[in-house]
Amino acid sequence: MPSPLSPTDTPPVPDLLNDLQHQLAVFARRAEQTRLAGLGQVRNSMDRAAYLLLNRLEQYGPTGVKALAAGMGIDSSTVTRQVAPLVDGGLVERATHPEDGRAVVLELSPLGRARLHEVQQSRRELVAQLTSDWTEAERATFCTLLTRFNTSVSEANTGQPEERQQTPQDGAASVRPVLPES
């Protein structure tokens, strides 16, 4: 056990990077515990993989498995495995590619869109509650920095630069990988 500081001791210099990595670990644990999945009946009703896949399909429209996997920074077999229960549950539909009748694309079904919007609303309400004592400027700063951090993590994992674009829903900057055209 460390000895208490005497009046002549100086407190240790905080290590900002150590504090930051620790807070990220705490955040990851708490996010997993609560799953940051919303409030009320919708709480914990959609896992992270399903949420991210449905959100991506809503954002970018019908997408092939390979493109979906590349855009999410995961492999095609993972997408295929994660999409199967979404198809079985009627949240995602398989359709023929409009330009190549041999190819299949995945698209959000009307049920999937409604379900996604329900979960998004519940999660927005939870975030509003968790940040109720924050100013709008603090929320905006946190969102900007978290987006920037997620972009850095994604680029470190995929080795691909990401481009920012405006989302039509709220005008906020979103990020998507710059993929080679196929």
N, C-alpha and C positions, 0 to 999 in steps of 0.2 A: 504494500500500500504506500503511495507516495506521501511524503511528509507535507504538512500544511505549509503554506508560504509564510515566511516571517515578514515583518514590516519592511525589511531592507531588500527582500527578494523582489525581482520584477516578474510579473506574470509571463508565462510562455508566450511567444509570438504565435499568433494563430497561423496555421497553415491552410490558406484558403482552398487550395486544391484538395487537401485531405478532407476539409469540411464539406466541400462540394461533393466529392465522391461518396462520403458518408451519407449526406442528405439524399443523394440519388438512390443509394441502397435502401434507406428508410422508406423513401417514396415508393420504390418498387415493391417492397414488402407490404406496405399499407394499401397500395393500389390493388395488389393481388388479394389481400384480405377482404377489402370491401368491393373489389373488382370495379370500383368507380362506375357501377352499372345502373345508376339511377335510383329513383325513389318509388315507393308504392308497389303496386302489383308488377310493374315492369322490372323491378330490381332483380339483378342477376339472371335475367331471362334470355340473354344472348351472350354467348362467349365472345372473347376478343377476336378470334379468327373469323367467325361468322360476321361480326360487326364490320371488320375491316374489309372483308370481301364484298359484302353488300354495299358498303359505302363507296368502294372503288368502282363497282359496276354502275352505281347511280351517277357517279361523277364523270365517268368516261364512256358509258354506254356499252353496248354489246362488245365483248372482248373474247378473243381466243385464249385458251389455257396458257399457252406459252407467253403471250403478251401480258396476261394477268400476272403470271408468276414473275416475269421480269420487272414489271412495274411495282410489284410488292417486295422484290428482293428475296424471293423464295424460289424453290425449284418446282417444276411442273407437277411432279408426283405429289408434292405437298398440297398444291392447289387442287389437284384432282381428288385427293382424299378429303380435303376440307369442304369442297363443293358438293360432294355426293349427298350428305344429309340435307343440304340446302335445296338440292333438286328434289330429293325424296319428300321434303316438307313443303314443296310448292313455292319456295321463296326465290328460286332461280330456275330459269328455263334454258334448255338447250335449243338453239336455232341454227338454221343453215346460214353460213356466211353469205352476205348479199352479193359479193363479187366472185366468190369461189364456192360453188355449190357443193364441193366435196368437203369443205372445211366446216367445222362447228364453232359457234360462238356461244358464250354464256351471257344471259341477260337477266336483269332483275324483273321478276314477275310483278304484277300489280299487288299481289299479296306481300311479296318481299319488300316492295317500296313502302307500303302501308306499315308493315312491321318495323322496318328501319326507321321511319319517321317517328313512330311511337317510342322506340328506344332512344332515338336522338333527343326527343323532347324530354324524356325522363332524365337523361344524362345532363341535359342543359339545366334542368331544375336542380339537380344535385350540385353541379358546379356553381350555380347561382347561390345556393345555400352555403357551400363551403367557402365562397369568396364574398359573402354578403357584407363583410366589413371592409372590403377593398374598394378603392375608387375605380372608376372606369379606366383611368390612366394606368393604375397598377395592373388591372386585368389585361390591358392591351400590351403593356411592357412584358408581363409574364408570358403571354401568348407569343409575342414576337421572339423572346429569348428561347422559349421551349421549342418553337418551330425551328429556330436556327440550330439549336442543339440536336434535334431530331434529324435535321438535314445533314449535320456533320456526322452523326452516327451512321446514317444511311450511306453516305459517301464513303465512309471508312469501311463499311461492310461490303458494299457492292463495287467500289472503285469507279463508280460512274458519277459524273457531275449531275446535279439536279437543277431544273429550271423552275423559276417561280412564275405563277400565273394567278390571275384573279379568279375566284370562284363566283359563279353567277348568283348563288344564293345570298351571299352576304358581302361580297366585294373584298373579303379578306384574302391575303396572299396564301396560296397553297403551294405545295411543292410536288413535283413529279420528276421522276428520272428522265433524263434525255436518252432515249433509246435509239439505236440505229434503225433506220427505216428498212422495212422488209418488203 
